[in-house]
């Protein structure tokens, strides 16, 4: 009897992976389970979809283009990421980026898991860039995400209805106002203005494909987490920034509620091996589309450098403190996971050069080595990091982990407190003391 027939509890943890929707399919594409968020996003109730054929909701052109690749990947036990148009309950089509992973052998799942993220706003923005300003304005007005236009002076020049709903300011109150003073909390304004300056000067690549997270502020002063994508346009000789803003507060709350459902380490609350595997597969799948690279780093505490003299009962407190430092040292787009009792793994994506990975490793070591007071002693943590570099999206995840572990061992052999990079010839690259 499939798990869905016994109850939906085993599938609740899938929400942790998905930005919007998680689904489970049988081998022939029959839908076994959808997350409760489906109705709000697509208009379909879960009971309307379970038992139907998932491919029936895919645009025929997209199905014809990618079905063979999808079948081949699943048959090989690999994950695959694509973007398809899906038919909503009202008959309209929406673009979704999805990743399919074969978990038919997993006792709690027994199916092919699909994680779907609505990327319609990005497609709409891409189309609008090639059309007239008038058509862009009409598209923006109908978008479900908050979309605003910002001039070089940070003043708002366009404000769609979704922006009014999200921030609580009607268009007449928002137009002409500076974003920094209207939508950004005082404590974050300096950082926001610096980012704006870098984007306007062309120092930062197109951020539409690389959304970032920040804190927004509504009319009442309420703070809430948002995901932001930025596109710079030249409209009629005037430079403008189109900013897409999505409230991710509900997603953050869902992640927090499901933090103990099998995908996080119970002590540190960091991703565990299962979630690390999913994040690494997703990072590799995005390499070609983003024209960037991925690095895997293994961090191990140097033997005796931290724990000597620390009471055994304080060991958990030490690990929690170090994991908190690791989370602060990495970028928002990176993942740090607890691999086992002695090692952490970092997945860094959106990299251009191997030096980018080395810079992250150096920053992690510097952050980790700051003095730490524990059990009446002042400690100076020391760790070694091994760096593996993925040149292609086809690089096996297992190879990257093996290479990173080997490089970490070399860093330890060289004295610890440093990083080492796995070399193309099977050795390690240069090391860098922390």
N, C-alpha and C positions, 0 to 999 in steps of 0.2 A: 504494500500500500504506500503510495507516495506521501511525503511529509505533509503536503498541502491538505491531504484528506484527514490527517490527524489533528491539524490545527495550524495556525499561522505563526505561532511564536518563533519557530526556528528562523523565520525570514525577517524578523524585526531588525536584526543586526545589519541587514543589507542597507538600511537607510544611512548607516554611517558612511558608506562609500559614495552615495549618490547625492548630487547637488539638488536634483528635483525628484526623480522617480527611479525606483529599482523594481525590476521585474524578473520572474523566473519562468523559463520556457522548457518544454519537453524537447526531446530530440528532433521531433518533426515540426517544431515551431509553435506548438500549442501552448497557450498561456496558462501557467499553473498558479501564479501569484502576482499581484501588483501592490505597491505600497499605498496606504490610505490617501496620500497626497495626489493620487491620480485624478480624482474627480475635480479638485480645485484647479488643476493644471490643464486637463484635457476635456473635461465635461463628462467623461465616462465614469460610471460607478464601477467599482472593482468587480461586483457580481455580474456586470454586463460583459466583462472582458474575459474572465476566467473560463477556460474551455474553448475559446475561439482561437482562430489561426492568426498569429501575430503578423505574418507577412501581408495579410489582407489590409492592414492599415498603412502600408508603406507606399509611397508614390511609385507608380510603375516604372518611371525612368530611372529612379535611384535603385530600385530592386534589380532591374535588368543590368545595371552597370556594376553592381557590387555583390550580388548574391553568390556568384561562384567563389569569390575571394572569402566571403564569410563562411561558406560551407567548408572550404579547404582549411581555413584556420581552425575552426571548431573540431574538424575531424583529426587535426594534428595535435589537439590539446592546447592550442595557443589562444591568446587573447587577440582581439582585433577591434580597432576603433575606426568608425566612419561617421559621416554626417548624412542623415536622410531626412526627407520631408515626411511627416506623419500626419494622417488625417485626424482632425479633432472631431468631437461630437457634433459641432455645428456645421461640419462639412468643410471647414477651412483647413489649410495646411500650415504646419509649423516645422521649422528646422530644428533637429535635435542632433547633438553629438552623443554618440553612445559607444560603450565598450562592452563587448560580449566575452564572458569567461566561462569555460567549461568546468563546472563544479558537480558534474553528475556522480562523481565518486565520493563527494563529501556527504557523510551521513545526514547532516543537518539540512542539506540543501537538495541534493539529488536532482539537479537540473542545470540548465545553462543560464547564468546570471547576466542580466543586462542592466547597466547603469546609464540613465538618460539625462542629459542636461540641455535645457532649452537655449539654443544659440540663435534664435530668430532675430533678436535685436542686432547681432553682429552682421547677419546677412542683410538685414534691412539697411544698416549703416553703409555696408559695402556698395549696395545698389544705389543708395542716395548719393554717394560720392561721384558717381558717373552721370548723374542726372542734374537737372536744374535746381536752383535754390528753392523754387516754388514747390517742386515735387518733393524735395527733401523735407520741407516744412510740413506738407500733408502727411508724409510717412511718420514723422516724429510725433505728430499730434495723435496718431492712432497706436503708438507703441505702448506696450504694457510696462516697460521699464521707464524710470524717470530719465528724461533726456533734456539737457540744457546746452546752450551755446554760450561760450565765454569769449570775449574780445581780449586783445593784448593787455588791456588795463584791468583784467579780472572782473569786469562788469558783465552781468548776465544780459544777453541779447535775444535769447529764445528760451522758452519755458513751457514744456508740454503739460497736459492735464495730469499725467502720472507723477510728474515732479511736484505739482501742486498738492496732489493727494499724499505723497510721501513726506514732504517737508511741512505741509500745512500753510504754505504761503500762496495766495492767489497770484496769477500772472501779473496783475497790475501792481502788486506789492513787491514782486521779485525783480521784474525787469529794471535794469539800470543799477541795481545794487551790486556790491562786490561780494563774490562768493565767500571770501575769507571771513567777512564780518557777519554774513547771513547764515551760512551752512556749516562752518567749521568751528569746533569748540576752541576757546581762547588758547588752551594749552597746546593745540596742534597747529595753530595758524602759521607759525614761523616755518615749520616743516612743510606745510602745504605750499606756501608761497615759494619756497626754494624748489620744490618739485615742479611747480607751474613755470618758473623761470627756465628750468632746464628743458622742459618740453617745448616751450615757446622758442628757445634758442636752438632747437634741433639737437640737443645734447643727449636726449633719450629717444630710443627707437619707438616706432609706432606701438602704443600701449593697448591698442584695441585687441590684439591677439594675446596680450599679457596683462590681464586684469590684476589689480592689486586691492588689498583691503585697507580700509581706514575707518575712522569714526565720523559719522555725520551728526548734525544737530538740527532739530526741527524748530518750529516757531516758539514752542514752549521752553526750549532749552534742553529737551530730552536728548540724551546721547544714544546712538544705536549703531551697530556695525554695518558697513556697506561694502559692496564690491564695486569697484570703479574701473571703467574702461575709457580710454581717451583716444580721440582721433583728431589730428590736425588737418584742417581743410583750408584751401584758398578759394574763396567764393567772391568772384568779381573783383579780384585784386585785394580783397580784405582777408587777413588771416583770422581764422576762428578755430576754437577748440570745441569739438562736440564731445560731451561727457555723458556716458551711460551709467546710471547709478541703480544698483539693485540692493534692496534690504535683505541682508543675510542673517538677521536676528533669529528668525524661526529655525533656520538650518543650524545655527550655533546651539540653540536650545535643544534641538533633536540630538545633535552630537553629544551634548552633555548628558542627556537622559540615557543614551545608549552606550555610554562610556564603559559599562561593565559587561557588555554582551558578547565577549569573546574576541574583540579586536584591539583591546588595549591591555597594557601591562597593569595588573592590579595595584602595584606599589607606586609606580611613577606616573600612571595615567597616560604614558606615551603609547604610540602604536606598538603592537607586538609583531611577531614574525608574520602572522597571517595578513595583517593590514600593510606591513612593509612590502610584502610580495605584490599586493595589489597596486600600491603606490608606485613601485618600481616599474611594473609592467605598463602602467598608464604613462609614466614619464618617458619610457622608451618609445611607446607608440606615438607620442606627440613630437618626437625629434624631427622627422622629415617635414611635417607640416609647418613647424616653427623655424626650421633651418638652424637649430641650436643643438648643443651637446648635453650629455648627462654624465654625472660623476657619482660613484658610490664610494663612501668613506667608512672605514671601520675604526672605531675609537676604543682603545683598551686602556684601563688604568695601569700605570707602571707598577710593577711588583714592589710592594712594601713602601711605595712613595707616599701613600695616602693612609693606609689602614694600620700601619704600625702604631701601637699604643692606643688605638681607638677601641673602646669596649665593644664587645660583640653586639650588645643591645642597641648601640648607636649606629650600627652599620646601615640599617634601613634609612635612618635620617640622613646619613651621608649620601647615599645613592639618590634620594629624593632631591637633596640640595644640588648635586651635580647635574641631574637631569634638568632641573630648572634653569641652570646656567646654560646648558646646551640649547635649550629652547630659545633663550634670549639671543644667543650668538648667531643662529642661522637666520636666513632670509624667510620672508613670509611664504615664498613659493617652494621652500625646501621641506623635507620631512626628516625628523629624527626619531628613531625607534629604538626600543630596548631589545637587543637581539638575544641576550642570555644574561646570566648573573654578572658577567664580567665585561660585556661588550655592548656598545651602542653602534648603530648604523645610521649614516646620514645619506639621503638621496638628494642631490642638488641638480636641478634642471635649469633650462634657459641659460646655459653657459655658452660662451663663444670660444674661449681659449682655455687650455689646461691651466694656465696661470690663474684663471678665475677660481678654479677649484682649490688651488694652493692658497689663494687669498682667504677663502672661507676656512680652510683648515688652520691657517695661522691665526685667524680671528677667534676660532673656537679654542685653540690652545691658550691664547692670551686670556680669554674670558675665564677659562677653567682654572687657570693657575693663580688667580687672585686669592689672597689669604682667606681662610674659612675657619670660623670659631665653632668647635664642636666638642662636646664632652669635656669642657674645661681646657681644651688645647687649641692652639692656633695652627691650622694645617695649611700646607701649600700643595694643593693637588697637582699631580703630574700625570700626563697621559701621552700615548703615542697614537698617531693616526696613519692609516694606510689608505692611499688614494688609488682608485681604479677609474679609467677613462673610457667611455663608450663612444667610439667613432661612428657607429651605425646603429640604427634602431633594431637591427637583427641580432645585435650582440646578446648572447644568452645571459639572463640575470644571474644564474648560478656561477658563470665564469667571472662576472664582475665582483661578486662577493668573495670568491676564492682568491682573486688577484688582490683585492683590498686587504684580506686577512694576511696574505703573504707579505704585502708591503708594510703592514703594521708590525709584523714580526721583525722585519728589517729595521724599522725605526727604533724598536726596542733594543735590538742588537747594537745599534749605533749610539746607544746611551739613553734613549727615552726622552720624553719631553719635546718631541719633534714629530714632523710628518715625513713620510717617504712615499714616492709615487712609483707604481708598478710600471716597468719599462716595456717597450715593444718587443724586446728580445727575451722577455721572461724574467728579467731581474727587476731591480727597483731603480727609480730615478733619483734625482737629487733630494737631499733632506734639508730641513729648515728648522733650526732650534726654535722652541717657543720662548 
